Amino acid sequence: MQPESDSDQDDFRFAGGRPCLDLTATVAERWGRQVERLQTPTDLARWFVRAGLADQPPEVSRQDLAHARTLREAIYRTVTRRLAGKPAGPGDLAIVNHWASQPLPRPWLELGEGGCLRARRDATTAGALLAALACDAVELLGGPLADRIRQCQADDCALLFVDTSRAGRRRWCSMAACGARAKMATYRARRLQTTASPPLPTTSSASGR
């Protein structure tokens, strides 16, 4: 898996609809180069905050980073095998279930300004956040939304997402990105075809006129 260079810089993607799927998106271009976006412990700490799992970047060690990558790939393989109609790998299930059994971050409610309630949580460890991600994967893959998991159908995208559309026929991870590009490509192809088509023959005028 290749590290991400400055020219490849494209910040984290959050189009999955679930944190566990967004975690799998921290590898870009899975169909080819497989660019790693979690290169350092700092990257993982930043991702936790961006994903809404932590209010402040937690302490993250090299071992935490290795665990996160291992859990990420176990989730990714489990989801893609399900999409392909294949059973989950026992090793991958063991990884997900191990982390799902670990202690979770402790949430609580407190009164804010004007008596409004707000959710707070511990300044937690990376391990507890990985446990939360594993639990999210368990709930998603073992629940009714498992049949709504999709993989983006764009040629240059492999992101996983939950289809929450009423019809359940969503094809793109994001209509603002892959969907818009696909529609534009279709439009340009039609325009090209129309331009390249030979003109229709004209009917000759009636004789004697």
ABEGO torsion letter per residue (X at the ends): XBBBBAAABBBBBBAAGBAAAAAAAABBGAABAGBBABABAAAAAAAAAAAGABABBBBBBAAAAAAAAAAAAAAAAAAAAAAAGBBBBAAAAAAAAAAAABBBBBBBBBBBBGGBBBBBBBBBBAAAAAAAAAAAAAAAAABAAAAABBBBABAABABBBBBABAAGABABABAABAAAAAAAAAAAAAAAAAAABBBBBBBBBBBGX
